[in-house]
Amino acid sequence: MNEIEIFTKKGKPNVREMAVRNGIEFPSDEELLMLILNGGTKAMPLEKLAEKSLDIINEAPSNKLVERLIKIPGMGIAKALALAAAVELGRRRNSWSKCRIERPADIVPYVKHYTLEKKEHFLVATVNGARELLNIRIVSIGTVNRTLVHPREVFAEALTEHAAGIICFHNHPCGPCLPSNADRKTTAALEEASGILGITLLDHIIVTQDEYFSFLEHGLLKTAQYKDELISDAC
């Protein structure tokens, strides 16, 4: 690709090609919205649609965002939802980035939306030595009442990130917020792998829409000293 090819016939930068060439960090906020919207109308060109959308995103509360975006001529429900979804994804990612986990309950709000899933989702959060969140990712998706996980998948990214510890959690779409025999066996296997790899299993948390169950808080982890460390740090 030469320099001429990254410009349109009107002499304006082709945002898509420039993002591919220079990285997604390169576009401005309006240009990022242009990439998401992907097109406008004769009455509302893409650049103008992105400009008006950005104004609303900066001003509207999250529960009114879609409603106000739809009022823009040429927007449509699909484009409005795409923008709102991108904003929500960014909010979720930034809400826990480098957040310090002092106790099990601190991480629950960041995974609460998984309680609406109809299948079990097993997730792993990685933390650094200061117990700041590095990442939260899905490891496995199972059935209504069961999900299969292997220590290999659970610790793979933690090793790559040089994490000091992990916190595992999964949702219970049905039934009580209590560990099953399978949950206990999985936790025991993860604890064993944790000792070998030197990455502490800080907790395994089960979440439902109304409550959560922490293996750590119920004394079901061998790494119980972590709980004492949290208490001493908080003092």
Residue pairs with C-beta under 8 A, 6 or more apart in sequence:
1 17
1 21
5 17
6 13
6 14
6 17
6 18
6 21
7 13
7 14
8 14
15 27
15 31
15 34
15 35
16 35
18 26
18 27
19 26
19 27
19 31
19 35
24 32
27 34
27 35
29 54
30 47
30 50
30 51
30 54
31 50
33 50
33 53
33 54
33 57
33 83
34 46
34 47
34 50
36 79
36 82
36 83
36 86
37 46
37 49
37 50
37 53
37 79
37 82
37 83
38 46
39 46
40 46
40 47
40 48
40 49
40 74
41 49
41 73
41 74
43 73
43 74
44 52
44 72
44 73
44 74
44 75
49 72
49 74
49 75
52 72
53 69
53 72
53 75
53 83
56 65
56 68
56 69
56 72
57 65
57 69
57 83
57 87
60 68
60 69
62 87
62 88
62 91
65 83
65 84
65 87
66 77
66 80
66 81
66 84
69 75
69 79
69 80
69 83
69 84
70 76
70 77
70 80
92 110
92 113
95 110
96 107
96 110
96 133
96 136
97 133
98 132
98 133
99 106
99 110
99 132
99 133
100 106
100 130
100 131
100 132
100 133
101 107
101 125
101 127
101 131
101 132
101 133
101 167
101 202
102 131
102 230
102 233
102 234
103 230
103 234
104 167
104 203
104 205
104 212
104 214
104 216
104 217
105 212
105 214
107 125
107 133
107 167
107 169
107 205
108 205
108 207
108 212
110 125
110 133
110 136
111 123
111 125
111 136
111 169
111 171
111 205
111 207
112 207
114 121
114 123
114 171
114 207
115 171
115 207
115 208
115 209
116 209
117 171
117 173
118 144
118 173
119 141
119 142
119 143
119 144
119 147
119 173
120 141
120 142
120 143
120 144
120 145
120 146
120 147
120 170
120 171
120 172
120 173
121 138
121 140
121 141
121 142
121 147
121 170
121 171
122 138
122 139
122 140
122 141
122 142
122 147
122 149
122 168
122 169
122 170
123 136
123 137
123 138
123 139
123 168
123 169
123 170
124 136
124 137
124 139
124 154
124 157
124 158
124 166
124 167
124 168
125 133
125 134
125 135
125 136
125 166
125 167
125 168
125 169
126 133
126 134
126 135
126 136
126 157
126 158
126 161
126 163
126 165
126 166
127 133
127 134
127 163
127 164
127 165
127 166
127 167
127 202
128 134
128 163
128 164
129 164
131 164
131 165
131 202
134 161
134 163
135 157
135 161
137 157
139 149
139 153
139 154
140 147
140 148
140 149
140 153
141 147
142 148
144 173
144 174
145 172
145 173
145 174
145 175
146 182
147 170
149 186
151 189
151 190
151 192
151 193
154 166
154 168
154 190
154 193
155 166
155 193
155 194
155 197
155 199
157 163
158 166
158 197
158 199
159 197
159 199
163 199
164 199
164 200
165 199
165 200
165 201
165 202
166 194
166 199
166 200
166 201
166 202
167 202
167 203
167 204
167 205
168 187
168 190
168 201
168 203
168 204
168 205
169 203
169 204
169 205
169 206
169 207
170 183
170 206
170 207
171 206
171 207
171 208
172 206
172 207
172 208
177 206
177 207
177 208
177 210
177 211
177 212
177 213
178 206
178 213
179 187
179 204
179 206
179 213
179 215
179 220
183 204
183 206
184 220
186 204
187 201
187 204
187 215
187 220
187 221
190 201
190 204
191 201
191 221
191 222
191 223
194 200
194 201
194 223
200 223
200 226
201 221
201 223
202 216
202 223
202 226
203 214
203 215
203 216
203 221
203 226
204 214
204 215
204 216
204 221
205 212
205 213
205 214
205 215
206 212
206 213
207 213
215 221
216 223
216 224
216 226
216 227
217 227
